[in-house]
């Protein structure tokens, strides 16, 4: 994939409704849990509904522990998402690709339909709307088992989907200690926090697109998330209390 003129590897989340064969594809820079959660939110908004059951491969961001047979322990944050949207997650048996045949076949089709020739975009904010548009356009194809288009079958299937309620807040939370220079480090990038929290432990909520700092129940800082390395993002307002101190004054 070419983004910003640079060839790079991206991660794709792809969904497919079993009855209509309507698909949804969205791209991310990585396959982290917050991005998997965000992909579900975007997919349900695209479908304008939520299936009663979702079938998954045993990806680590969804399945915490694989037991014998069909028994699984799902990740806690993922189960919060499932409970929010009221769907039942089901995990495939390891090395049994036929159990998720529609999505397994779709992976090859995506390369042909969406990435041949290789598309070029400035960033993900340009790529993902285009992918959603292509998924809608491809729905004009005839359904493989019915005498109608995928889009027509989708209209029937919507009647069986659960309605989308409030969107799920797709972040994961972790505790980090801010440095003496009011910075926290995430994926080798540094973001500023208010000076009052220098040297203290704070809660950081990571979503696919933002870094939010929460302390004492309030959001204290918010930055657009980046995925390069060794970059520093500072909000001058975070350092204002330090700048206001007179030379020789006491903290």
Backbone as a ProteinNet text record, in pm:
[ID]
protein_1_A
[PRIMARY]
XXXXXXXXXXXXXXXXXXXXXXXXXXXXXXXXXXXXXXXXXXXXXXXXXXXXXXXXXXXXXXXXXXXXXXXXXXXXXXXXXXXXXXXXXXXXXXXXXXXXXXXXXXXXXXXXXXXXXXXXXXXXXXXXXXXXXXXXXXXXXXXXXXXXXXXXXXXXXXXXXXXXXXXXXXXXXXXXXXXXXXXXXXXXXXXXXXXXXXXXXXXXXXXXXXXXXXXXXXXXXXXXXXXXXXXXXXXXXXXXXXXXXXXXXXX
[TERTIARY]
84.5	0	88.9	49.8	126.2	48.3	103.4	42.6	144.3	103.5	194.6	317.9	304.2	416.2	512.3	483.1	572	500.9	566.4	510.1	520.4	410	410.8	306.8	329.1	236.2	124.2	1	-113.4	-189.1	-277.7	-362.4	-506.6	-576	-714.9	-805.8	-912.1	-1020.5	-1131.5	-1177.1	-1285.9	-1397.2	-1518.7	-1640.7	-1727	-1811.7	-1905.4	-2032.2	-2144.7	-2272.5	-2305.8	-2348.4	-2363.5	-2474.9	-2585.6	-2699.4	-2680.4	-2654.4	-2647.1	-2511.8	-2405.9	-2267.6	-2213	-2282.5	-2231.6	-2103.6	-1999.2	-1872.4	-1839.1	-1749.8	-1697.8	-1550.7	-1468	-1323.4	-1272.2	-1183.7	-1125	-978.7	-892.8	-748.3	-696.2	-591	-524.4	-374.1	-296.4	-151.1	-103.9	-185.4	-147	-269.6	-245.2	-354.8	-359.5	-385.8	-395.5	-541.9	-562.6	-699.3	-788.8	-736.4	-821	-861.6	-779.6	-813.4	-915.3	-904.8	-1005.6	-1141.1	-1142.2	-1266.9	-1324.2	-1238.1	-1282.6	-1339	-1279	-1327.3	-1470.4	-1502.5	-1639.9	-1737.5	-1698.5	-1785.7	-1814.9	-1709.4	-1726	-1807.2	-1786.3	-1859.2	-2008.4	-2043.8	-2185.4	-2253.6	-2179.8	-2235.2	-2257.2	-2163.2	-2176.4	-2295.7	-2311.5	-2422.9	-2555.4	-2547.7	-2665.8	-2739.1	-2661.1	-2718.1	-2608.8	-2646.2	-2550.8	-2601.6	-2521.4	-2563.6	-2582.4	-2664.5	-2686.3	-2564.8	-2487.7	-2371.6	-2256.6	-2136	-2016.3	-1916.7	-1859.8	-1764.3	-1623.8	-1529.3	-1393.9	-1290.1	-1180.1	-1059.7	-1006.4	-906.1	-860.5	-753.5	-781.9	-686.3	-672.9	-551.7	-521.8	-596.2	-632.2	-704.8	-849.7	-896.2	-1033	-1035.8	-955	-954.3	-834	-860.3	-752.1	-692.1	-778.2	-731.4	-812.1	-742.3	-807.8	-805.6	-923.6	-934.4	-967.3	-992.7	-1024.6	-1162.4	-1180	-1308.9	-1340.2	-1463.7	-1508.3	-1497.1	-1446.1	-1440.1	-1331.3	-1366.6	-1273.9	-1293.7	-1187.9	-1201	-1172.2	-1273	-1257	-1196.7	-1129.5	-1069.7	-1176.8	-1146.3	-1245.5	-1296.6	-1207.1	-1250.2	-1333	-1296.7	-1376.2	-1516.3	-1526.7	-1658.5	-1742.4	-1678	-1752.2	-1816	-1741.4	-1795.6	-1912.8	-1895.1	-2000	-2126.3	-2110.4	-2226.4	-2293.6	-2214.3	-2270.6	-2361.6	-2316	-2392.6	-2484	-2475.7	-2564	-2548.5	-2421.9	-2398.9	-2320.5	-2333.1	-2270.3	-2145.4	-2024.7	-1903.8	-1880.9	-1840.3	-1809.6	-1672.4	-1582.9	-1448.3	-1437.8	-1363	-1341.5	-1249	-1255.4	-1159.1	-1026	-914.5	-785	-757.5	-699.5	-663	-783.8	-899.4	-1021.2	-1081	-1013.3	-1053.1	-1191.7	-1241	-1374.9	-1485.3	-1456.5	-1558.4	-1587.3	-1495.6	-1516.5	-1495.1	-1547.4	-1520.8	-1548.5	-1658.7	-1692.3	-1584.5	-1537.6	-1434.4	-1300.2	-1274	-1149	-1137.8	-1245.9	-1247	-1240.7	-1301.9	-1306.9	-1167.9	-1074.7	-939.7	-874.1	-888.7	-832.8	-905.3	-1037.4	-1114.8	-1078	-1049.9	-1015.4	-890.4	-792.6	-669.8	-701.2	-789.7	-823.6	-912.9	-1015.4	-1116.9	-1072.2	-990.6	-957.7	-811.2	-723	-580.6	-504.2	-576.7	-514.5	-577.6	-506.2	-367.9	-360.8	-241	-221.3	-272.9	-368.8	-418.9	-316.2	-324.5	-233.4	-314.5	-286.4	-355.1	-255.7	-292.3	-204.6	-196.9	-311.4	-314.9	-439.7	-461.2	-575.5	-708.5	-707	-832.1	-880.6	-792.9	-833.7	-863.8	-786.6	-803.1	-933.7	-967.1	-1081.5	-1217.2	-1244.9	-1371.2	-1379.8	-1266.3	-1264.3	-1295.1	-1239.1	-1268.2	-1416.8	-1476.4	-1619.5	-1702.9	-1663	-1734.4	-1726.1	-1607.2	-1591.2	-1675.4	-1684.9	-1769.3	-1915.4	-1959.6	-2096.5	-2114.4	-2016	-2024.9	-2025	-1945.3	-1937.8	-2067.5	-2150.1	-2278.5	-2376.9	-2343.6	-2430.6	-2412.8	-2314.6	-2295.7	-2411.6	-2431.4	-2537.4	-2498.4	-2594.8	-2574.4	-2538.1	-2438.7	-2395.7	-2500.2	-2602.5	-2701.2	-2844.7	-2864.5	-3000	-3014.6	-3136.3	-3163.4	-3184.1	-3088.7	-3093.7	-2952.9	-2934.8	-2801.9	-2773.8	-2647.1	-2607.7	-2675.4	-2683.6	-2747.2	-2893.9	-2965.3	-3106.4	-3120.4	-3032.4	-3036	-3003.6	-2918.1	-2881.3	-3001.3	-3087.7	-3207.4	-3296.3	-3306.6	-3383.4	-3313.6	-3181.6	-3107.1	-3111.1	-3118.5	-3122.5	-3237.7	-3345.8	-3462.3	-3432.4	-3331.1	-3297.4	-3182.7	-3120.5	-3009	-3058.2	-2980	-3009.8	-2980.2	-3061.4	-3034.1	-2907.7	-2840.3	-2720.6	-2764.3	-2719.7	-2752.1	-2642.1	-2604.3	-2493.2	-2363.9	-2279.9	-2152.3	-2067.3	-1996.6	-1907.2	-1783.5	-1737.3	-1616.9	-1496.3	-1437.8	-1342.3	-1198.9	-1176.8	-1041.4	-996.5	-867.7	-811.8	-738	-735.4	-683	-561.3	-462.7	-344.3	-292.8	-219.5	-160.8	-16.6	19.3	155.3	201.6	332.1	387.5	441.1	396.5	446.4	588.6	670.1	808.5	814.1	932.3	949.6	933.1	941.5	920.3	778.5	687.8	544.6	515.3	583.3	563.8	532.4	447	423	469.3	514.1	566.2	472.5	431.5	343.2	398.5	432.8	485.1	601.4	692.3	813.8	787.7	667.9	638	600	624.4	597.1	492.2	403.2	292.8	293.3	261	262.7	135.6	149.6	36.9	48.6	-58.3	-49.8	60.4	125	239.5	206.6	80.7	42.3	61.9	70.5	81.3	222.2	319.1	458.2	503.3	561.2	610.9	505.3	378.1	269.1	213.5	143.8	79.6	-57.9	-85.4	-212.3	-269.8	-397.4	-466.2	-465.2	-425	-417.2	-511.3	-600.3	-693.7	-648	-616.9	-569.4	-681.3	-712.3	-805.7	-729.6	-796.9	-729.9	-677	-738.9	-703.1	-656.7	-675.2	-642.5	-573.6	-503.1	-444.4	-509.1	-582.7	-651.3	-595.5	-568.4	-516.9	-629.1	-656.9	-766	-709.6	-743	-698.7	-810.9	-837.5	-942.9	-1077.2	-1100.3	-1228.1	-1247.9	-1146.8	-1159.4	-1053.3	-1089.4	-991.3	-899.9	-770.7	-674	-593	-590.6	-515.2	-567.7	-556.4	-598.3	-508.9	-453.4	-365.6	-410.6	-391.7	-406.6	-296.2	-330.2	-231.9	-149.4	-20.6	68	137.2	191.1	248.4	388.9	456.7	597.3	678.7	800.4	885.6	961.3	982.7	1067.6	1020.1	887.3	830.3	776.4	777.8	731.6	620.4	508.9	393.9	358.9	378.7	359.3	249.8	165.1	66.6	122.7	150.1	210.6	131	-0.1	-82.6	-49.4	1.9	36.7	153.4	235.3	354.9	337.5	219.2	196.3	221.7	177	203.5	353	434.9	579.9	636.9	588.6	639.6	601.2	491.5	445.7	526.4	605.3	685.6	801.1	820.9	928	1063.8	1168.3	1303.5	1335.4	1383.7	1416.9	1299.3	1179.8	1061.5	1054.9	963.2	948.2	822.5	831.7	713.9	616.5
-117.7	0	123.8	227.6	351.3	461.1	511.7	620.4	732.8	851.9	964.5	945.5	871.3	848.3	741	673.2	570.7	436.2	333.9	199.1	142.8	97.5	46.6	-62.7	-142.2	-249.9	-194.2	-229.6	-187	-310.3	-291.4	-398.5	-370.8	-475.3	-461.4	-539.3	-474.7	-544.9	-562	-685.3	-703.2	-789	-746.7	-807	-848.7	-947.6	-988.5	-1043.4	-991.6	-1042.6	-1172.1	-1273.3	-1408.1	-1418.8	-1351.6	-1366.1	-1285.7	-1159.1	-1072	-1075.4	-1115.8	-1112.2	-969.6	-875.2	-738.5	-734.2	-673.7	-668.1	-525.8	-515.6	-386	-404.2	-312.5	-320.8	-185.9	-188.9	-65.9	-92.3	7.1	-9.7	64.2	6.8	65.9	46	126.1	107.2	-15.6	-61	-176.3	-258.8	-376.8	-463.8	-466.8	-351.8	-342.9	-352	-373.4	-395.1	-275.1	-153.7	-37	-21.4	-68.6	-60.1	-167.2	-283.8	-387.7	-341.2	-278.6	-225.4	-117.2	-27.7	80.9	25.3	-81.6	-142.5	-192.4	-249.9	-295.3	-177.8	-69.4	48.1	99	107.5	157.8	59.5	-69.6	-169.5	-165.8	-158.2	-156.1	-29	82.2	206	190.6	124.9	103.2	12.7	-95.5	-188.5	-131.7	-30.6	26.1	-80.9	-164.2	-270.3	-362.1	-449.3	-539.9	-682.9	-775.4	-916.4	-971.6	-1074.9	-1137.9	-1221.1	-1267.8	-1352	-1311.7	-1312.5	-1280.2	-1394.7	-1439.9	-1550.5	-1494.5	-1540.7	-1487	-1597.4	-1560.6	-1638.6	-1610.5	-1684.2	-1670.4	-1562.2	-1442.3	-1333.5	-1291.6	-1253.3	-1227	-1106.6	-1011.9	-893.9	-925.7	-1045.5	-1087.5	-1203.5	-1305.6	-1426.3	-1424.8	-1428	-1425.6	-1564	-1667.2	-1803.6	-1902.1	-1994.9	-2100.2	-2228.5	-2280.7	-2408	-2517	-2636.7	-2745.2	-2723	-2775.1	-2761.3	-2617.1	-2576.6	-2440.6	-2345.9	-2395.5	-2314.1	-2207	-2083.3	-1971.4	-1875.8	-1804.9	-1689.4	-1567.1	-1485.3	-1367.1	-1253.5	-1165.6	-1049.1	-963.9	-913.9	-839.7	-715.4	-637.2	-514.4	-546.4	-655.3	-696.9	-739	-808.8	-849.4	-729.9	-622.1	-499.3	-446.9	-453.6	-414.5	-504.4	-637.2	-732	-709.7	-683.8	-659.3	-526.2	-428.8	-299.1	-313.5	-391.3	-407.1	-530.4	-609.9	-726.4	-829.5	-865.3	-975.5	-1085.8	-1207.5	-1324.6	-1360.6	-1350	-1387.1	-1538.1	-1592.4	-1735	-1746.4	-1825.3	-1841.3	-1970.6	-1965.7	-2083.8	-2182.7	-2306.3	-2406.4	-2375.5	-2378.7	-2349	-2436.8	-2376.7	-2445.3	-2503.5	-2440.3	-2486.7	-2370.6	-2334	-2218.2	-2227.6	-2351.7	-2366.9	-2313.9	-2298.9	-2248.4	-2100	-2030.7	-1889.6	-1869.3	-1963.2	-1968.7	-1840.8	-1772.1	-1651.1	-1544.4	-1522.4	-1421.1	-1470.6	-1602	-1658.2	-1636.6	-1661.3	-1638.4	-1489.6	-1409.7	-1266.5	-1204.5	-1260.4	-1204	-1198.8	-1306.1	-1307	-1211.9	-1204	-1113.1	-967.5	-933.1	-795.7	-751.7	-841.2	-804.6	-769.2	-847	-823.2	-700.9	-688.3	-584.3	-447	-444.3	-317	-275.4	-370.9	-337.1	-375.5	-395	-420.1	-327.2	-226.8	-190	-128	-110.3	-57	86.4	113.2	251	338.8	467.2	562.9	672.5	694.2	797.4	868.9	988.5	1066.2	1004.8	951.5	896	809.3	760	672.3	747.1	877	953.1	965.2	946.5	941.6	800.7	704.4	564.3	504.6	521.5	448.6	490.2	618.5	651.3	589.6	582.9	520	370.6	303.3	160.8	138.9	223.7	211.3	233.9	331.6	358.4	239.4	179.1	62.3	-55.5	-72.3	-180.4	-158.3	-33.5	-2.7	-27.7	11.1	-8	-155.8	-235.2	-378.2	-450.6	-388.6	-449	-451.4	-383.6	-388	-518.1	-600.4	-731.6	-824.1	-922.6	-1019.5	-1108.4	-1138.5	-1228.1	-1367.2	-1434.6	-1565.3	-1676	-1660.8	-1768.2	-1721.8	-1593.5	-1542.2	-1460.3	-1449.4	-1375.6	-1227.8	-1168.2	-1025.8	-978.7	-850.3	-798.6	-811.8	-797.3	-798.7	-684.4	-568.2	-451.7	-478.4	-544.6	-577.4	-676.4	-777.8	-875.4	-808	-707.6	-635	-562.6	-509.3	-441.3	-538	-662.4	-763.9	-800.8	-812.9	-855.9	-751.9	-625.4	-519.3	-538	-597.1	-616.9	-712.1	-797.8	-896.2	-850.9	-738.1	-689.8	-612.9	-619.6	-536.1	-390.1	-298.2	-156.7	-109.7	-12.7	45.3	149.7	131.3	229	334.3	380.3	473.8	404.8	471.9	410.2	376.7	266.8	224.3	313.3	351.8	433.7	339.7	328	219.9	253.8	270.7	295.6	181.2	171	86.2	178.7	141.2	231.1	170.5	254.5	209.3	321.2	281.9	379.7	406.1	533.8	574.4	683.5	689.1	796.3	905.5	1028	1140.9	1174.5	1217	1251.5	1387.5	1422.8	1553.1	1667.5	1636.3	1737.9	1731.8	1670.5	1668.6	1590.2	1478	1398.4	1253.7	1191.8	1048.3	985.8	861.8	793.5	681.6	684.1	581.9	543	415.7	366.4	451.6	487	561.1	704.9	753.5	895.1	955.4	1084.9	1150.6	1260.8	1267.6	1363.5	1438.7	1566.9	1647.9	1629.8	1652.8	1653.4	1781.9	1824.8	1945.5	1935.9	2048.2	2051.9	1997.6	2010.3	1963	1813	1738.8	1593.4	1543.5	1632.6	1590.9	1498	1386.5	1290.4	1204.1	1220	1144.4	1039.2	943	838.4	887.1	874.2	918.4	809.6	819.5	724	775.1	689.1	725.2	634.8	696.2	621.9	630.1	515.2	507.9	459.9	538.9	496.2	490.4	452.5	441	575	684.4	815.7	916.7	888.7	990.7	930.6	1019.1	988.9	1084.7	1031.3	1114.7	1086.3	1192.2	1180.6	1214.9	1122.1	1138.9	1133	1231.1	1233.3	1290	1224.4	1266	1277.2	1185.3	1178.1	1279.3	1360.3	1463.7	1445.7	1482.1	1479	1600.5	1575	1682.3	1713.9	1623	1646	1552.9	1597.6	1517.1	1550	1447.2	1465.3	1373.3	1415.8	1325.4	1220.5	1094.1	988	974.6	951.8	933.3	798.4	750.1	615.3	610.9	727.8	726.9	689.4	739.7	710.8	836.1	844	948.9	1089.2	1107.8	1240	1294.5	1426.3	1490.1	1588.1	1579.5	1665.9	1737.7	1867.5	1947.1	2051	2063.9	2169.9	2279.7	2400.7	2506.6	2538.8	2521	2552	2460.3	2341.4	2249.5	2303	2390.4	2440.4	2582.1	2639.2	2776.6	2798.3	2708.7	2732	2739.3	2667.2	2672.1	2804.9	2849.3	2973.8	3094.9	3081.1	3194.2	3212.4	3112.3	3122.1	3218.4	3312	3410.1	3344.7	3395	3342.4	3350.1	3240.6	3237	3208.8	3201.8	3174.7	3028.4	2997	2860.3	2797.8	2667	2593.9	2574.2
0	0	0	-77.6	-83.7	-13	99	175.1	187	149.1	155.1	70.3	-39.4	-129	-83.5	28	83.2	83.4	31.9	34	175.2	230.6	367.1	385.6	489.4	523.7	610.1	576.7	657.3	704.6	800.1	850.7	809.3	764.2	722.9	815.3	860.1	928.9	826.6	807	711.2	770.9	740.3	791.9	672.7	696.8	592.4	655.4	613.5	662.3	589.1	664.6	609.4	505.9	525.8	434.8	306	320	202.6	133.6	204.7	156.2	148.6	210.8	213.9	296.5	242	313.7	354.4	451.5	495.7	526.9	476.5	494	543.5	642.2	693.7	727	704.3	719.5	842.1	902.3	1018.5	1006.4	1078.1	1073.6	1149.8	1247.9	1329.3	1365.4	1422.7	1465.7	1618	1677.6	1822.5	1864.6	1994.1	2039.9	2016.4	2040.2	2020.5	1873.8	1782.7	1641.2	1602	1663	1641.2	1694.1	1810.3	1865.4	1774.3	1728.5	1640.5	1510	1459.1	1334.8	1350.6	1466.3	1491.5	1491.8	1558.8	1564.5	1422.8	1339.8	1203.5	1118.3	1138.8	1060.8	1092.4	1220.4	1257	1207.5	1205.4	1150.2	999.5	930.8	786.3	755.2	832.1	811	861.2	946.4	1011.4	1090.6	1157.7	1239.5	1290.1	1383.6	1447.6	1436.2	1382.1	1377.8	1518.5	1530	1659.6	1700.9	1601.8	1630	1537.3	1591.1	1513.3	1528.1	1416.6	1416.1	1395.6	1478.2	1476.7	1464.2	1399.6	1412.3	1553.2	1595.5	1733.7	1748.9	1697.6	1710.4	1855.5	1895.8	2036.2	2091.3	2005	2052.2	2087.2	2049.8	2078.8	2178	2151.8	2234.4	2326.8	2455.2	2554.2	2574	2585.7	2610.6	2526.1	2459.5	2381.1	2462.4	2494.2	2564.1	2461.7	2505.9	2413.4	2352	2229.7	2161.3	2129.4	2158.8	2128.8	2248.7	2359.3	2479.8	2467.3	2500.6	2490.7	2608.3	2642.6	2731	2645.1	2625.5	2541.9	2623.3	2554.7	2617.9	2684.8	2804.5	2882.2	2812.8	2753.4	2686.3	2562.4	2493	2378.2	2421.4	2534.4	2583.2	2624.8	2669.8	2698.4	2571	2459.8	2329.4	2290.4	2304.6	2267.3	2350	2478.2	2564.8	2531.5	2491.2	2453	2331.2	2232.8	2108.7	2108.7	2216.1	2233	2121.6	2091.7	1998.3	2068.2	2016.3	2075.1	1994.8	2053.7	1979.7	1981.8	1868.4	1855.6	1789.8	1849.2	1795.1	1715	1605.2	1522	1590.9	1547.9	1590.7	1522.7	1597	1534	1413.1	1308.2	1183.6	1111.4	1127.9	1060	981.2	872.8	794.5	736.4	714.4	656	746.3	875.6	967	945.6	881.3	848.6	698.2	620.7	478.1	402.8	433.7	358	372.3	494.9	515.3	463.6	477.6	427.2	276.3	203.5	59.6	26.2	110.9	85.3	86.2	165.3	173.7	36.2	-39.6	-174.3	-267.3	-253.8	-338.7	-313.4	-187.3	-152.2	-227.5	-236.2	-309	-453.5	-514.5	-655	-671.5	-588.8	-607.3	-557.8	-451.6	-387.6	-399.4	-418.4	-414.9	-541.3	-651	-780.1	-882.9	-933.9	-897.6	-758.4	-707.5	-572.6	-563.5	-476	-460.9	-388.8	-412.7	-350.5	-281.4	-153.7	-77.3	12.1	51.8	139.8	278.7	328.9	463.5	478.4	600	625.6	616.5	643.1	635.1	491	396.1	256.1	211.1	259.7	219	267	395.9	451.8	394.2	370.8	302.8	162.9	94.7	-37.5	-27.8	72.1	91.3	119.2	203.7	232.9	107.2	26	-98.7	-193.8	-202.6	-290.3	-241.4	-108.4	-54.6	-94.7	-93	-135.8	-284.6	-364	-508.9	-547.1	-477.4	-507.6	-471.4	-388.3	-351.8	-468.9	-578.1	-696	-773.3	-734.9	-797.7	-762.5	-847	-819.5	-701.6	-617.7	-504.7	-557.6	-497.7	-551	-543.7	-458	-442	-460	-493.7	-504.1	-632.5	-680.9	-804.9	-775.4	-706.6	-672.6	-643.2	-629.7	-597.7	-448.6	-414.1	-273	-199.3	-263.4	-200	-169.2	-261.6	-237.1	-122.2	-120.6	-11	121.9	116.8	237.7	298	213.9	264.4	341.6	295.1	368.1	499.1	492.9	611.1	722.8	686.2	787.3	884.8	836.6	923	1037.4	1018.5	1120.9	1211.2	1179.8	1260.3	1381.6	1488.7	1605	1570.4	1617.5	1588.7	1658.7	1598.6	1659.2	1760.9	1884.5	1989.1	1991.4	2106.2	2116.7	2073.9	1994.5	1954.4	2076.3	2068.8	2175.8	2175.9	2294.2	2306.1	2299.4	2181.2	2153.2	2192.7	2321.3	2369.8	2460.8	2479.6	2584.7	2680.7	2806.2	2909.4	2976.6	3003.7	3075.6	3164.8	3268.6	3360.2	3321	3310.7	3275.9	3371	3392	3474.6	3382.6	3405.1	3328.1	3372.7	3280.1	3313.2	3383.2	3431.9	3497	3398	3268.2	3164.3	3107.1	3183	3148.9	3020.5	3000.1	2879.7	2915.5	2836.4	2845.7	2713.9	2719.8	2601.3	2559.4	2432.4	2375.5	2239.5	2224.7	2096.1	2046.4	2136.3	2103.3	2057.7	2082.5	2062.3	2196.6	2212.6	2340.4	2323.9	2423.9	2422.8	2555.6	2550.5	2672.6	2754.6	2885.4	2978.9	3061.8	3126.6	3208.3	3313.8	3340.9	3432.3	3571	3610.9	3744.5	3760.2	3647.8	3655	3626.6	3621	3600.3	3713.2	3675.4	3773	3838.4	3798.5	3861.1	3765.4	3822.6	3742.4	3698	3570	3513.8	3424.5	3398	3311.9	3168.2	3076.6	2935.2	2856.2	2779.7	2695.5	2550.4	2494.3	2356.7	2265.7	2165.6	2061.8	1930.1	1823.6	1694.6	1646	1691.3	1636.9	1740.3	1871.3	1970.3	2092.6	2162.7	2293.4	2392	2489.9	2587.9	2726.6	2798.9	2934.8	3032.1	3121.9	3217.8	3359.4	3439.9	3579.8	3664.9	3777.1	3869.8	3798.4	3705.8	3635.9	3525.4	3494.8	3393.2	3285.4	3160.7	3053.1	3068	3079.3	3099.2	2974.2	2879.6	2756.9	2649.1	2524.8	2410.4	2291.1	2229.1	2113.9	2001.2	1877.8	1764.7	1774.1	1756.5	1769.1	1641.6	1656.6	1541.6	1554.8	1441.1	1441.4	1382.3	1385.1	1349.5	1472.3	1479.5	1594.5	1636.7	1768.9	1826.7	1792.1	1789.8	1768.5	1901.4	1914.7	2037.9	2002.9	2077.2	2053.1	2182.9	2181.7	2302.6	2282.4	2383	2387.3	2477.5	2423.1	2505	2631.1	2626	2743.5	2860.9	2833.2	2941.4	3024.3	2965.4	3032.7	3087.5	3069	3111.9	3261.2	3350.9	3494.3	3525.2	3449.5	3472.9	3423.1	3307.8	3250	3333.4	3409.3	3489.9	3617.4	3651.1	3772.5	3749	3839.6	3823.2	3847.7	3783.7	3811.3	3959	4013.1	4154.5	4244.2	4187.2	4266.4	4307	4396.1	4445.5	4384.5	4354.1	4307.6	4422.3
[MASK]
+++++++++++++++++++++++++++++++++++++++++++++++++++++++++++++++++++++++++++++++++++++++++++++++++++++++++++++++++++++++++++++++++++++++++++++++++++++++++++++++++++++++++++++++++++++++++++++++++++++++++++++++++++++++++++++++++++++++++++++++++++++++++++

